[in-house]
Amino acid sequence: MVVLSAARWVRSRLSDRFWRVQEVLKYARHFRGRKNRCYALAVRSVRRAFVRSTKARKEKKRFLRALWITRIEAASLEHGLKYPAFISNLLKSQVELNRKVLADLAIYEPKTFKSLAALAQRRRQEGFLAALGDGKEPEGIFSRIVHHH
Amino acid sequence: VAKTSLTSPPWPEVKLPDPVEEAKYHAAEVVRKVNGLISAGEYGRLFAVVHFASKQWKITSEDLIMMDNVLEAECGDRIRMEKVLLVGADDFTLIGRPLLGKDLVRVEATVIEKTESWPKVNMRFWRRHNFQRKKIIANPQTILRINTIEIYPCLS
């Protein structure tokens, strides 16, 4: 609003109250009850809605990761592997696919997911063999069998 | 000696194939077959997993990708995506450890549009403390269309 002198400015009154109110009510039109019509109730509801949407943007990332993990777990159980075994063995074989892509492959490319599961299973068996060693007794330790002389 | 419950370990005995023989089989049979399929062109639609803009995408040809940041390329520029993690077709998949070679795969994309996102409202509010801040954020976005994914028969 343009006001030409100080005296007039002191006496001026608000003329665009309607549009200021509509700016808030337009975000509340799909709410339930009187808060979609009455400004005082709508202001509070719209404020809570905005705050909740900002917080939800952070939590969405957590939800989606949990969802992907559930889907990958289900798909790897179909191929006889548990989720921790699958993921750890894939990482040890230097395949750095993230959970989002693994979940998409499990849904849309079942043959590729089966080959990844086979790769993880093979790496798992190799890890077990490497950990078991030769099957002989380690040196410098008393044998478990007690020899009576 | 009689067999007891502790003679053999409780997990099933697994015999892995001989590494030398397996390397020979892999080089001779598998690589030759896949190279043959690639050079004969007997694959349908190829899909690839590409690492781009710090995210991994599963893409095919002719599909759209939206990044939530700015790309320093004009609209209509052709871009080659180099970090390819996986390429697959119906009969074979090439898994990179972790990336595939640049002479093996070629993924081309074109920048279509550079816009801003819809105005998102960022609001913080503490009750009873007379504290509220409202900010409207519109992130720049770039839209790319993946033109082609090509593979060349240079496996070894």
Interface residues (C-beta under 8 A of the other chain):
Chain A: R47 R48 F50 V51 S53 T54 R57 S93 Q94 V95 E96 L97 N98 K100 V101 D104 L105 Y108 E109 K111 T112 S115 L116 L119 R122 Q125 E126 F128 L129
Chain B: W11 V14 L16 F47 V49 Q56 W57 K58 L85 L86 G88 D90 T93 I95 G96 R97 P98 K120 V121 N122 M123 R124 F125 Q132 K134
